[in-house]
């Protein structure tokens, strides 16, 4: 559910990584780059990270999130000074 919400709110397709060890796997990838096994992080990620599927944004939800965000963008400047200093 959270991935579907995120995909729709950002209006982006999300790739679902196969590995569940996100932070530790990322640290291992950085270590391999530092050790010279890969020339850069981009190359290491392209070679090592595999994906199990995609989450596509829901057009209807994306439209609703866009409307709410536009309302927020219009209200924010007027309300910002009200919350400064709290």
PDB file with SEQRES, HELIX, SHEET and CRYST1 records, atoms N, CA, C and O in Angstrom:
SEQRES   1 A   86  UNK UNK UNK UNK UNK UNK UNK UNK UNK UNK UNK UNK UNK          
SEQRES   2 A   86  UNK UNK UNK UNK UNK UNK UNK UNK UNK UNK UNK UNK UNK          
SEQRES   3 A   86  UNK UNK UNK UNK UNK UNK UNK UNK UNK UNK UNK UNK UNK          
SEQRES   4 A   86  UNK UNK UNK UNK UNK UNK UNK UNK UNK UNK UNK UNK UNK          
SEQRES   5 A   86  UNK UNK UNK UNK UNK UNK UNK UNK UNK UNK UNK UNK UNK          
SEQRES   6 A   86  UNK UNK UNK UNK UNK UNK UNK UNK UNK UNK UNK UNK UNK          
SEQRES   7 A   86  UNK UNK UNK UNK UNK UNK UNK UNK                              
HELIX    1 AA1 UNK A    2  UNK A   10  1                                   9    
HELIX    2 AA2 UNK A   22  UNK A   34  1                                  13    
HELIX    3 AA3 UNK A   41  UNK A   48  1                                   8    
HELIX    4 AA4 UNK A   59  UNK A   83  1                                  25    
SHEET    1 AA1 2 UNK A  14  UNK A  17  0                                        
SHEET    2 AA1 2 UNK A  51  UNK A  55 -1                                        
CRYST1    1.000    1.000    1.000  90.00  90.00  90.00 P 1           1          
ATOM      1  N   UNK A   1       0.827  -1.193   0.000  1.00  0.00           N  
ATOM      2  CA  UNK A   1       0.000   0.000   0.000  1.00  0.00           C  
ATOM      3  C   UNK A   1       0.875   1.262   0.000  1.00  0.00           C  
ATOM      4  O   UNK A   1       0.630   2.205  -0.752  1.00  0.00           O  
ATOM      5  N   UNK A   2       1.906   1.253   0.868  1.00  0.00           N  
ATOM      6  CA  UNK A   2       2.768   2.429   0.956  1.00  0.00           C  
ATOM      7  C   UNK A   2       3.465   2.700  -0.383  1.00  0.00           C  
ATOM      8  O   UNK A   2       3.576   3.854  -0.795  1.00  0.00           O  
ATOM      9  N   UNK A   3       3.925   1.670  -1.049  1.00  0.00           N  
ATOM     10  CA  UNK A   3       4.586   1.854  -2.347  1.00  0.00           C  
ATOM     11  C   UNK A   3       3.623   2.421  -3.373  1.00  0.00           C  
ATOM     12  O   UNK A   3       4.002   3.273  -4.176  1.00  0.00           O  
ATOM     13  N   UNK A   4       2.382   1.957  -3.352  1.00  0.00           N  
ATOM     14  CA  UNK A   4       1.380   2.470  -4.295  1.00  0.00           C  
ATOM     15  C   UNK A   4       1.100   3.949  -4.026  1.00  0.00           C  
ATOM     16  O   UNK A   4       0.984   4.742  -4.961  1.00  0.00           O  
ATOM     17  N   UNK A   5       0.992   4.315  -2.755  1.00  0.00           N  
ATOM     18  CA  UNK A   5       0.767   5.715  -2.383  1.00  0.00           C  
ATOM     19  C   UNK A   5       1.948   6.565  -2.841  1.00  0.00           C  
ATOM     20  O   UNK A   5       1.760   7.617  -3.452  1.00  0.00           O  
ATOM     21  N   UNK A   6       3.161   6.111  -2.547  1.00  0.00           N  
ATOM     22  CA  UNK A   6       4.354   6.856  -2.932  1.00  0.00           C  
ATOM     23  C   UNK A   6       4.454   7.016  -4.442  1.00  0.00           C  
ATOM     24  O   UNK A   6       4.746   8.106  -4.933  1.00  0.00           O  
ATOM     25  N   UNK A   7       4.217   5.951  -5.172  1.00  0.00           N  
ATOM     26  CA  UNK A   7       4.266   6.004  -6.631  1.00  0.00           C  
ATOM     27  C   UNK A   7       3.264   7.011  -7.179  1.00  0.00           C  
ATOM     28  O   UNK A   7       3.585   7.786  -8.079  1.00  0.00           O  
ATOM     29  N   UNK A   8       2.058   7.000  -6.640  1.00  0.00           N  
ATOM     30  CA  UNK A   8       1.008   7.900  -7.118  1.00  0.00           C  
ATOM     31  C   UNK A   8       1.265   9.337  -6.692  1.00  0.00           C  
ATOM     32  O   UNK A   8       1.041  10.260  -7.475  1.00  0.00           O  
ATOM     33  N   UNK A   9       1.733   9.544  -5.455  1.00  0.00           N  
ATOM     34  CA  UNK A   9       1.996  10.895  -4.974  1.00  0.00           C  
ATOM     35  C   UNK A   9       3.111  11.565  -5.767  1.00  0.00           C  
ATOM     36  O   UNK A   9       3.050  12.762  -6.048  1.00  0.00           O  
ATOM     37  N   UNK A  10       4.128  10.790  -6.125  1.00  0.00           N  
ATOM     38  CA  UNK A  10       5.251  11.328  -6.899  1.00  0.00           C  
ATOM     39  C   UNK A  10       5.021  11.235  -8.405  1.00  0.00           C  
ATOM     40  O   UNK A  10       5.759  11.824  -9.194  1.00  0.00           O  
ATOM     41  N   UNK A  11       3.993  10.494  -8.790  1.00  0.00           N  
ATOM     42  CA  UNK A  11       3.685  10.233 -10.197  1.00  0.00           C  
ATOM     43  C   UNK A  11       4.901   9.632 -10.914  1.00  0.00           C  
ATOM     44  O   UNK A  11       5.277  10.045 -12.011  1.00  0.00           O  
ATOM     45  N   UNK A  12       5.500   8.630 -10.237  1.00  0.00           N  
ATOM     46  CA  UNK A  12       6.675   7.941 -10.767  1.00  0.00           C  
ATOM     47  C   UNK A  12       6.481   6.436 -10.679  1.00  0.00           C  
ATOM     48  O   UNK A  12       5.795   5.936  -9.787  1.00  0.00           O  
ATOM     49  N   UNK A  13       7.088   5.727 -11.609  1.00  0.00           N  
ATOM     50  CA  UNK A  13       7.128   4.275 -11.531  1.00  0.00           C  
ATOM     51  C   UNK A  13       8.230   3.894 -10.556  1.00  0.00           C  
ATOM     52  O   UNK A  13       9.352   4.389 -10.665  1.00  0.00           O  
ATOM     53  N   UNK A  14       7.922   3.021  -9.606  1.00  0.00           N  
ATOM     54  CA  UNK A  14       8.908   2.552  -8.642  1.00  0.00           C  
ATOM     55  C   UNK A  14       9.370   1.156  -9.020  1.00  0.00           C  
ATOM     56  O   UNK A  14       8.554   0.287  -9.326  1.00  0.00           O  
ATOM     57  N   UNK A  15      10.664   0.945  -9.000  1.00  0.00           N  
ATOM     58  CA  UNK A  15      11.235  -0.381  -9.197  1.00  0.00           C  
ATOM     59  C   UNK A  15      11.369  -1.023  -7.818  1.00  0.00           C  
ATOM     60  O   UNK A  15      11.862  -0.393  -6.882  1.00  0.00           O  
ATOM     61  N   UNK A  16      10.934  -2.267  -7.693  1.00  0.00           N  
ATOM     62  CA  UNK A  16      10.992  -2.976  -6.422  1.00  0.00           C  
ATOM     63  C   UNK A  16      12.274  -3.807  -6.391  1.00  0.00           C  
ATOM     64  O   UNK A  16      12.403  -4.769  -7.149  1.00  0.00           O  
ATOM     65  N   UNK A  17      13.226  -3.444  -5.520  1.00  0.00           N  
ATOM     66  CA  UNK A  17      14.473  -4.202  -5.468  1.00  0.00           C  
ATOM     67  C   UNK A  17      14.274  -5.589  -4.866  1.00  0.00           C  
ATOM     68  O   UNK A  17      13.448  -5.783  -3.974  1.00  0.00           O  
ATOM     69  N   UNK A  18      15.040  -6.538  -5.365  1.00  0.00           N  
ATOM     70  CA  UNK A  18      14.966  -7.912  -4.881  1.00  0.00           C  
ATOM     71  C   UNK A  18      15.554  -8.015  -3.464  1.00  0.00           C  
ATOM     72  O   UNK A  18      15.024  -8.747  -2.628  1.00  0.00           O  
ATOM     73  N   UNK A  19      16.622  -7.301  -3.198  1.00  0.00           N  
ATOM     74  CA  UNK A  19      17.290  -7.354  -1.893  1.00  0.00           C  
ATOM     75  C   UNK A  19      16.476  -6.596  -0.853  1.00  0.00           C  
ATOM     76  O   UNK A  19      15.996  -5.493  -1.114  1.00  0.00           O  
ATOM     77  N   UNK A  20      16.324  -7.185   0.314  1.00  0.00           N  
ATOM     78  CA  UNK A  20      15.612  -6.537   1.414  1.00  0.00           C  
ATOM     79  C   UNK A  20      16.567  -5.789   2.344  1.00  0.00           C  
ATOM     80  O   UNK A  20      16.120  -5.017   3.192  1.00  0.00           O  
ATOM     81  N   UNK A  21      17.873  -6.009   2.195  1.00  0.00           N  
ATOM     82  CA  UNK A  21      18.868  -5.439   3.099  1.00  0.00           C  
ATOM     83  C   UNK A  21      19.323  -4.063   2.621  1.00  0.00           C  
ATOM     84  O   UNK A  21      20.528  -3.841   2.509  1.00  0.00           O  
ATOM     85  N   UNK A  22      18.444  -3.159   2.343  1.00  0.00           N  
ATOM     86  CA  UNK A  22      18.757  -1.863   1.749  1.00  0.00           C  
ATOM     87  C   UNK A  22      20.009  -1.173   2.251  1.00  0.00           C  
ATOM     88  O   UNK A  22      20.969  -1.057   1.489  1.00  0.00           O  
ATOM     89  N   UNK A  23      20.051  -0.705   3.500  1.00  0.00           N  
ATOM     90  CA  UNK A  23      21.218   0.044   3.967  1.00  0.00           C  
ATOM     91  C   UNK A  23      22.507  -0.780   3.976  1.00  0.00           C  
ATOM     92  O   UNK A  23      23.553  -0.284   3.557  1.00  0.00           O  
ATOM     93  N   UNK A  24      22.450  -2.018   4.441  1.00  0.00           N  
ATOM     94  CA  UNK A  24      23.649  -2.854   4.494  1.00  0.00           C  
ATOM     95  C   UNK A  24      24.141  -3.184   3.088  1.00  0.00           C  
ATOM     96  O   UNK A  24      25.346  -3.206   2.835  1.00  0.00           O  
ATOM     97  N   UNK A  25      23.215  -3.437   2.184  1.00  0.00           N  
ATOM     98  CA  UNK A  25      23.594  -3.748   0.799  1.00  0.00           C  
ATOM     99  C   UNK A  25      24.230  -2.520   0.148  1.00  0.00           C  
ATOM    100  O   UNK A  25      25.209  -2.636  -0.590  1.00  0.00           O  
ATOM    101  N   UNK A  26      23.672  -1.354   0.425  1.00  0.00           N  
ATOM    102  CA  UNK A  26      24.245  -0.113  -0.103  1.00  0.00           C  
ATOM    103  C   UNK A  26      25.655   0.117   0.421  1.00  0.00           C  
ATOM    104  O   UNK A  26      26.540   0.535  -0.326  1.00  0.00           O  
ATOM    105  N   UNK A  27      25.862  -0.156   1.702  1.00  0.00           N  
ATOM    106  CA  UNK A  27      27.195  -0.006   2.291  1.00  0.00           C  
ATOM    107  C   UNK A  27      28.180  -0.977   1.635  1.00  0.00           C  
ATOM    108  O   UNK A  27      29.327  -0.618   1.372  1.00  0.00           O  
ATOM    109  N   UNK A  28      27.735  -2.196   1.375  1.00  0.00           N  
ATOM    110  CA  UNK A  28      28.598  -3.183   0.721  1.00  0.00           C  
ATOM    111  C   UNK A  28      28.959  -2.724  -0.699  1.00  0.00           C  
ATOM    112  O   UNK A  28      30.098  -2.890  -1.135  1.00  0.00           O  
ATOM    113  N   UNK A  29      28.003  -2.157  -1.404  1.00  0.00           N  
ATOM    114  CA  UNK A  29      28.268  -1.653  -2.762  1.00  0.00           C  
ATOM    115  C   UNK A  29      29.301  -0.527  -2.699  1.00  0.00           C  
ATOM    116  O   UNK A  29      30.237  -0.499  -3.498  1.00  0.00           O  
ATOM    117  N   UNK A  30      29.134   0.393  -1.761  1.00  0.00           N  
ATOM    118  CA  UNK A  30      30.106   1.488  -1.623  1.00  0.00           C  
ATOM    119  C   UNK A  30      31.496   0.947  -1.291  1.00  0.00           C  
ATOM    120  O   UNK A  30      32.495   1.460  -1.793  1.00  0.00           O  
ATOM    121  N   UNK A  31      31.565  -0.075  -0.457  1.00  0.00           N  
ATOM    122  CA  UNK A  31      32.852  -0.679  -0.111  1.00  0.00           C  
ATOM    123  C   UNK A  31      33.508  -1.305  -1.342  1.00  0.00           C  
ATOM    124  O   UNK A  31      34.722  -1.202  -1.517  1.00  0.00           O  
ATOM    125  N   UNK A  32      32.720  -1.945  -2.187  1.00  0.00           N  
ATOM    126  CA  UNK A  32      33.274  -2.553  -3.412  1.00  0.00           C  
ATOM    127  C   UNK A  32      33.821  -1.487  -4.353  1.00  0.00           C  
ATOM    128  O   UNK A  32      34.850  -1.690  -4.997  1.00  0.00           O  
ATOM    129  N   UNK A  33      33.129  -0.346  -4.432  1.00  0.00           N  
ATOM    130  CA  UNK A  33      33.636   0.757  -5.265  1.00  0.00           C  
ATOM    131  C   UNK A  33      34.934   1.290  -4.662  1.00  0.00           C  
ATOM    132  O   UNK A  33      35.902   1.530  -5.384  1.00  0.00           O  
ATOM    133  N   UNK A  34      34.955   1.474  -3.348  1.00  0.00           N  
ATOM    134  CA  UNK A  34      36.159   1.982  -2.682  1.00  0.00           C  
ATOM    135  C   UNK A  34      37.340   1.031  -2.859  1.00  0.00           C  
ATOM    136  O   UNK A  34      38.487   1.469  -2.940  1.00  0.00           O  
ATOM    137  N   UNK A  35      37.062  -0.254  -2.918  1.00  0.00           N  
ATOM    138  CA  UNK A  35      38.117  -1.266  -3.077  1.00  0.00           C  
ATOM    139  C   UNK A  35      38.545  -1.427  -4.533  1.00  0.00           C  
ATOM    140  O   UNK A  35      39.503  -2.145  -4.819  1.00  0.00           O  
ATOM    141  N   UNK A  36      37.852  -0.773  -5.448  1.00  0.00           N  
ATOM    142  CA  UNK A  36      38.239  -0.831  -6.851  1.00  0.00           C  
ATOM    143  C   UNK A  36      37.592  -1.944  -7.647  1.00  0.00           C  
ATOM    144  O   UNK A  36      37.941  -2.143  -8.810  1.00  0.00           O  
ATOM    145  N   UNK A  37      36.653  -2.684  -7.052  1.00  0.00           N  
ATOM    146  CA  UNK A  37      35.992  -3.752  -7.804  1.00  0.00           C  
ATOM    147  C   UNK A  37      35.087  -3.195  -8.897  1.00  0.00           C  
ATOM    148  O   UNK A  37      34.846  -3.858  -9.906  1.00  0.00           O  
ATOM    149  N   UNK A  38      34.591  -1.984  -8.698  1.00  0.00           N  
ATOM    150  CA  UNK A  38      33.768  -1.289  -9.694  1.00  0.00           C  
ATOM    151  C   UNK A  38      34.310   0.125  -9.825  1.00  0.00           C  
ATOM    152  O   UNK A  38      34.785   0.698  -8.845  1.00  0.00           O  
ATOM    153  N   UNK A  39      34.244   0.700 -11.036  1.00  0.00           N  
ATOM    154  CA  UNK A  39      34.820   2.028 -11.242  1.00  0.00           C  
ATOM    155  C   UNK A  39      34.050   3.162 -10.557  1.00  0.00           C  
ATOM    156  O   UNK A  39      34.628   4.196 -10.223  1.00  0.00           O  
ATOM    157  N   UNK A  40      32.747   2.965 -10.352  1.00  0.00           N  
ATOM    158  CA  UNK A  40      31.939   4.006  -9.724  1.00  0.00           C  
ATOM    159  C   UNK A  40      30.645   3.393  -9.184  1.00  0.00           C  
ATOM    160  O   UNK A  40      30.319   2.243  -9.477  1.00  0.00           O  
ATOM    161  N   UNK A  41      29.926   4.170  -8.404  1.00  0.00           N  
ATOM    162  CA  UNK A  41      28.700   3.675  -7.776  1.00  0.00           C  
ATOM    163  C   UNK A  41      27.642   3.348  -8.834  1.00  0.00           C  
ATOM    164  O   UNK A  41      26.932   2.350  -8.711  1.00  0.00           O  
ATOM    165  N   UNK A  42      27.535   4.165  -9.849  1.00  0.00           N  
ATOM    166  CA  UNK A  42      26.541   3.929 -10.898  1.00  0.00           C  
ATOM    167  C   UNK A  42      26.749   2.562 -11.542  1.00  0.00           C  
ATOM    168  O   UNK A  42      25.799   1.795 -11.702  1.00  0.00           O  
ATOM    169  N   UNK A  43      27.979   2.262 -11.907  1.00  0.00           N  
ATOM    170  CA  UNK A  43      28.289   0.970 -12.539  1.00  0.00           C  
ATOM    171  C   UNK A  43      28.016  -0.184 -11.574  1.00  0.00           C  
ATOM    172  O   UNK A  43      27.451  -1.205 -11.965  1.00  0.00           O  
ATOM    173  N   UNK A  44      28.418  -0.018 -10.318  1.00  0.00           N  
ATOM    174  CA  UNK A  44      28.194  -1.072  -9.326  1.00  0.00           C  
ATOM    175  C   UNK A  44      26.701  -1.342  -9.159  1.00  0.00           C  
ATOM    176  O   UNK A  44      26.274  -2.497  -9.139  1.00  0.00           O  
ATOM    177  N   UNK A  45      25.922  -0.298  -9.042  1.00  0.00           N  
ATOM    178  CA  UNK A  45      24.469  -0.464  -8.876  1.00  0.00           C  
ATOM    179  C   UNK A  45      23.848  -1.135 -10.092  1.00  0.00           C  
ATOM    180  O   UNK A  45      23.001  -2.018  -9.954  1.00  0.00           O  
ATOM    181  N   UNK A  46      24.268  -0.718 -11.284  1.00  0.00           N  
ATOM    182  CA  UNK A  46      23.729  -1.341 -12.502  1.00  0.00           C  
ATOM    183  C   UNK A  46      24.031  -2.832 -12.569  1.00  0.00           C  
ATOM    184  O   UNK A  46      23.221  -3.604 -13.081  1.00  0.00           O  
ATOM    185  N   UNK A  47      25.180  -3.241 -12.062  1.00  0.00           N  
ATOM    186  CA  UNK A  47      25.570  -4.644 -12.119  1.00  0.00           C  
ATOM    187  C   UNK A  47      25.001  -5.475 -10.977  1.00  0.00           C  
ATOM    188  O   UNK A  47      24.745  -6.665 -11.155  1.00  0.00           O  
ATOM    189  N   UNK A  48      24.797  -4.872  -9.802  1.00  0.00           N  
ATOM    190  CA  UNK A  48      24.466  -5.648  -8.614  1.00  0.00           C  
ATOM    191  C   UNK A  48      23.001  -5.604  -8.181  1.00  0.00           C  
ATOM    192  O   UNK A  48      22.507  -6.559  -7.581  1.00  0.00           O  
ATOM    193  N   UNK A  49      22.320  -4.532  -8.470  1.00  0.00           N  
ATOM    194  CA  UNK A  49      20.943  -4.409  -7.975  1.00  0.00           C  
ATOM    195  C   UNK A  49      19.975  -5.020  -8.989  1.00  0.00           C  
ATOM    196  O   UNK A  49      19.937  -4.620 -10.153  1.00  0.00           O  
ATOM    197  N   UNK A  50      19.213  -5.972  -8.534  1.00  0.00           N  
ATOM    198  CA  UNK A  50      18.200  -6.646  -9.365  1.00  0.00           C  
ATOM    199  C   UNK A  50      16.818  -6.243  -8.855  1.00  0.00           C  
ATOM    200  O   UNK A  50      16.639  -5.924  -7.680  1.00  0.00           O  
ATOM    201  N   UNK A  51      15.859  -6.264  -9.758  1.00  0.00           N  
ATOM    202  CA  UNK A  51      14.506  -5.825  -9.419  1.00  0.00           C  
ATOM    203  C   UNK A  51      13.496  -6.946  -9.644  1.00  0.00           C  
ATOM    204  O   UNK A  51      13.631  -7.752 -10.564  1.00  0.00           O  
ATOM    205  N   UNK A  52      12.480  -6.979  -8.782  1.00  0.00           N  
ATOM    206  CA  UNK A  52      11.431  -7.993  -8.877  1.00  0.00           C  
ATOM    207  C   UNK A  52      10.171  -7.493  -9.564  1.00  0.00           C  
ATOM    208  O   UNK A  52       9.354  -8.301 -10.006  1.00  0.00           O  
ATOM    209  N   UNK A  53       9.998  -6.214  -9.662  1.00  0.00           N  
ATOM    210  CA  UNK A  53       8.778  -5.725 -10.277  1.00  0.00           C  
ATOM    211  C   UNK A  53       8.698  -4.209 -10.253  1.00  0.00           C  
ATOM    212  O   UNK A  53       9.614  -3.514  -9.813  1.00  0.00           O  
ATOM    213  N   UNK A  54       7.571  -3.729 -10.740  1.00  0.00           N  
ATOM    214  CA  UNK A  54       7.328  -2.293 -10.826  1.00  0.00           C  
ATOM    215  C   UNK A  54       6.016  -1.952 -10.133  1.00  0.00           C  
ATOM    216  O   UNK A  54       5.086  -2.759 -10.097  1.00  0.00           O  
ATOM    217  N   UNK A  55       5.960  -0.756  -9.591  1.00  0.00           N  
ATOM    218  CA  UNK A  55       4.708  -0.198  -9.088  1.00  0.00           C  
ATOM    219  C   UNK A  55       4.423   1.022  -9.944  1.00  0.00           C  
ATOM    220  O   UNK A  55       5.199   1.978  -9.947  1.00  0.00           O  
ATOM    221  N   UNK A  56       3.327   0.993 -10.660  1.00  0.00           N  
ATOM    222  CA  UNK A  56       2.949   2.103 -11.537  1.00  0.00           C  
ATOM    223  C   UNK A  56       2.021   3.058 -10.798  1.00  0.00           C  
ATOM    224  O   UNK A  56       1.182   2.619 -10.011  1.00  0.00           O  
ATOM    225  N   UNK A  57       2.161   4.359 -11.042  1.00  0.00           N  
ATOM    226  CA  UNK A  57       1.273   5.306 -10.380  1.00  0.00           C  
ATOM    227  C   UNK A  57      -0.163   5.149 -10.869  1.00  0.00           C  
ATOM    228  O   UNK A  57      -0.404   4.829 -12.033  1.00  0.00           O  
ATOM    229  N   UNK A  58      -1.095   5.373  -9.980  1.00  0.00           N  
ATOM    230  CA  UNK A  58      -2.520   5.374 -10.311  1.00  0.00           C  
ATOM    231  C   UNK A  58      -2.859   6.781 -10.787  1.00  0.00           C  
ATOM    232  O   UNK A  58      -2.743   7.735 -10.017  1.00  0.00           O  
ATOM    233  N   UNK A  59      -3.275   6.926 -12.040  1.00  0.00           N  
ATOM    234  CA  UNK A  59      -3.521   8.245 -12.633  1.00  0.00           C  
ATOM    235  C   UNK A  59      -4.550   9.039 -11.838  1.00  0.00           C  
ATOM    236  O   UNK A  59      -4.394  10.247 -11.657  1.00  0.00           O  
ATOM    237  N   UNK A  60      -5.589   8.381 -11.369  1.00  0.00           N  
ATOM    238  CA  UNK A  60      -6.613   9.074 -10.593  1.00  0.00           C  
ATOM    239  C   UNK A  60      -6.077   9.599  -9.275  1.00  0.00           C  
ATOM    240  O   UNK A  60      -6.355  10.736  -8.891  1.00  0.00           O  
ATOM    241  N   UNK A  61      -5.305   8.768  -8.580  1.00  0.00           N  
ATOM    242  CA  UNK A  61      -4.707   9.207  -7.319  1.00  0.00           C  
ATOM    243  C   UNK A  61      -3.678  10.298  -7.551  1.00  0.00           C  
ATOM    244  O   UNK A  61      -3.612  11.258  -6.784  1.00  0.00           O  
ATOM    245  N   UNK A  62      -2.875  10.164  -8.596  1.00  0.00           N  
ATOM    246  CA  UNK A  62      -1.865  11.181  -8.900  1.00  0.00           C  
ATOM    247  C   UNK A  62      -2.524  12.535  -9.131  1.00  0.00           C  
ATOM    248  O   UNK A  62      -2.019  13.561  -8.675  1.00  0.00           O  
ATOM    249  N   UNK A  63      -3.633  12.541  -9.828  1.00  0.00           N  
ATOM    250  CA  UNK A  63      -4.364  13.774 -10.082  1.00  0.00           C  
ATOM    251  C   UNK A  63      -4.858  14.404  -8.785  1.00  0.00           C  
ATOM    252  O   UNK A  63      -4.769  15.619  -8.608  1.00  0.00           O  
ATOM    253  N   UNK A  64      -5.379  13.579  -7.879  1.00  0.00           N  
ATOM    254  CA  UNK A  64      -5.853  14.085  -6.585  1.00  0.00           C  
ATOM    255  C   UNK A  64      -4.700  14.626  -5.750  1.00  0.00           C  
ATOM    256  O   UNK A  64      -4.831  15.679  -5.126  1.00  0.00           O  
ATOM    257  N   UNK A  65      -3.575  13.921  -5.732  1.00  0.00           N  
ATOM    258  CA  UNK A  65      -2.405  14.402  -4.990  1.00  0.00           C  
ATOM    259  C   UNK A  65      -1.901  15.717  -5.578  1.00  0.00           C  
ATOM    260  O   UNK A  65      -1.506  16.614  -4.834  1.00  0.00           O  
ATOM    261  N   UNK A  66      -1.910  15.839  -6.896  1.00  0.00           N  
ATOM    262  CA  UNK A  66      -1.484  17.087  -7.542  1.00  0.00           C  
ATOM    263  C   UNK A  66      -2.372  18.258  -7.119  1.00  0.00           C  
ATOM    264  O   UNK A  66      -1.871  19.352  -6.857  1.00  0.00           O  
ATOM    265  N   UNK A  67      -3.671  18.037  -7.052  1.00  0.00           N  
ATOM    266  CA  UNK A  67      -4.595  19.094  -6.625  1.00  0.00           C  
ATOM    267  C   UNK A  67      -4.305  19.525  -5.190  1.00  0.00           C  
ATOM    268  O   UNK A  67      -4.270  20.717  -4.884  1.00  0.00           O  
ATOM    269  N   UNK A  68      -4.097  18.544  -4.315  1.00  0.00           N  
ATOM    270  CA  UNK A  68      -3.801  18.855  -2.908  1.00  0.00           C  
ATOM    271  C   UNK A  68      -2.459  19.590  -2.785  1.00  0.00           C  
ATOM    272  O   UNK A  68      -2.334  20.525  -1.994  1.00  0.00           O  
ATOM    273  N   UNK A  69      -1.472  19.175  -3.554  1.00  0.00           N  
ATOM    274  CA  UNK A  69      -0.170  19.823  -3.493  1.00  0.00           C  
ATOM    275  C   UNK A  69      -0.254  21.260  -3.981  1.00  0.00           C  
ATOM    276  O   UNK A  69       0.387  22.144  -3.412  1.00  0.00           O  
ATOM    277  N   UNK A  70      -1.028  21.503  -5.014  1.00  0.00           N  
ATOM    278  CA  UNK A  70      -1.186  22.876  -5.519  1.00  0.00           C  
ATOM    279  C   UNK A  70      -1.849  23.753  -4.461  1.00  0.00           C  
ATOM    280  O   UNK A  70      -1.474  24.913  -4.293  1.00  0.00           O  
ATOM    281  N   UNK A  71      -2.819  23.212  -3.758  1.00  0.00           N  
ATOM    282  CA  UNK A  71      -3.464  23.958  -2.679  1.00  0.00           C  
ATOM    283  C   UNK A  71      -2.433  24.289  -1.588  1.00  0.00           C  
ATOM    284  O   UNK A  71      -2.396  25.410  -1.081  1.00  0.00           O  
ATOM    285  N   UNK A  72      -1.606  23.312  -1.237  1.00  0.00           N  
ATOM    286  CA  UNK A  72      -0.545  23.522  -0.248  1.00  0.00           C  
ATOM    287  C   UNK A  72       0.406  24.622  -0.709  1.00  0.00           C  
ATOM    288  O   UNK A  72       0.767  25.501   0.073  1.00  0.00           O  
ATOM    289  N   UNK A  73       0.814  24.575  -1.982  1.00  0.00           N  
ATOM    290  CA  UNK A  73       1.749  25.579  -2.514  1.00  0.00           C  
ATOM    291  C   UNK A  73       1.169  26.986  -2.436  1.00  0.00           C  
ATOM    292  O   UNK A  73       1.907  27.946  -2.211  1.00  0.00           O  
ATOM    293  N   UNK A  74      -0.129  27.119  -2.617  1.00  0.00           N  
ATOM    294  CA  UNK A  74      -0.764  28.442  -2.535  1.00  0.00           C  
ATOM    295  C   UNK A  74      -0.903  28.901  -1.083  1.00  0.00           C  
ATOM    296  O   UNK A  74      -0.762  30.091  -0.799  1.00  0.00           O  
ATOM    297  N   UNK A  75      -1.174  27.985  -0.173  1.00  0.00           N  
ATOM    298  CA  UNK A  75      -1.369  28.339   1.233  1.00  0.00           C  
ATOM    299  C   UNK A  75      -0.058  28.574   1.981  1.00  0.00           C  
ATOM    300  O   UNK A  75      -0.005  29.409   2.884  1.00  0.00           O  
ATOM    301  N   UNK A  76       0.980  27.860   1.623  1.00  0.00           N  
ATOM    302  CA  UNK A  76       2.225  27.891   2.381  1.00  0.00           C  
ATOM    303  C   UNK A  76       2.776  29.301   2.604  1.00  0.00           C  
ATOM    304  O   UNK A  76       3.088  29.639   3.745  1.00  0.00           O  
ATOM    305  N   UNK A  77       2.911  30.146   1.566  1.00  0.00           N  
ATOM    306  CA  UNK A  77       3.487  31.471   1.811  1.00  0.00           C  
ATOM    307  C   UNK A  77       2.677  32.297   2.826  1.00  0.00           C  
ATOM    308  O   UNK A  77       3.248  33.035   3.630  1.00  0.00           O  
ATOM    309  N   UNK A  78       1.370  32.167   2.779  1.00  0.00           N  
ATOM    310  CA  UNK A  78       0.530  32.931   3.703  1.00  0.00           C  
ATOM    311  C   UNK A  78       0.643  32.420   5.144  1.00  0.00           C  
ATOM    312  O   UNK A  78       0.517  33.203   6.086  1.00  0.00           O  
ATOM    313  N   UNK A  79       0.874  31.132   5.321  1.00  0.00           N  
ATOM    314  CA  UNK A  79       0.905  30.533   6.656  1.00  0.00           C  
ATOM    315  C   UNK A  79       2.303  30.407   7.250  1.00  0.00           C  
ATOM    316  O   UNK A  79       2.443  30.201   8.456  1.00  0.00           O  
ATOM    317  N   UNK A  80       3.334  30.526   6.428  1.00  0.00           N  
ATOM    318  CA  UNK A  80       4.707  30.306   6.889  1.00  0.00           C  
ATOM    319  C   UNK A  80       5.051  31.201   8.068  1.00  0.00           C  
ATOM    320  O   UNK A  80       5.580  30.714   9.067  1.00  0.00           O  
ATOM    321  N   UNK A  81       4.768  32.498   7.981  1.00  0.00           N  
ATOM    322  CA  UNK A  81       5.137  33.411   9.064  1.00  0.00           C  
ATOM    323  C   UNK A  81       4.360  33.093  10.356  1.00  0.00           C  
ATOM    324  O   UNK A  81       4.843  33.398  11.446  1.00  0.00           O  
ATOM    325  N   UNK A  82       3.204  32.506  10.253  1.00  0.00           N  
ATOM    326  CA  UNK A  82       2.414  32.145  11.416  1.00  0.00           C  
ATOM    327  C   UNK A  82       3.126  31.105  12.272  1.00  0.00           C  
ATOM    328  O   UNK A  82       2.993  31.106  13.495  1.00  0.00           O  
ATOM    329  N   UNK A  83       3.886  30.212  11.624  1.00  0.00           N  
ATOM    330  CA  UNK A  83       4.568  29.136  12.334  1.00  0.00           C  
ATOM    331  C   UNK A  83       6.042  29.421  12.588  1.00  0.00           C  
ATOM    332  O   UNK A  83       6.690  28.627  13.271  1.00  0.00           O  
ATOM    333  N   UNK A  84       6.607  30.512  12.076  1.00  0.00           N  
ATOM    334  CA  UNK A  84       8.015  30.852  12.332  1.00  0.00           C  
ATOM    335  C   UNK A  84       8.226  31.087  13.819  1.00  0.00           C  
ATOM    336  O   UNK A  84       7.438  31.767  14.477  1.00  0.00           O  
ATOM    337  N   UNK A  85       9.297  30.515  14.331  1.00  0.00           N  
ATOM    338  CA  UNK A  85       9.658  30.742  15.718  1.00  0.00           C  
ATOM    339  C   UNK A  85       9.055  29.754  16.691  1.00  0.00           C  
ATOM    340  O   UNK A  85       9.379  29.800  17.878  1.00  0.00           O  
ATOM    341  N   UNK A  86       8.183  28.854  16.235  1.00  0.00           N  
ATOM    342  CA  UNK A  86       7.595  27.860  17.156  1.00  0.00           C  
ATOM    343  C   UNK A  86       8.478  26.658  17.269  1.00  0.00           C  
ATOM    344  O   UNK A  86       8.152  25.719  17.996  1.00  0.00           O  
TER     345      UNK A  86                                                      
END                                                                             
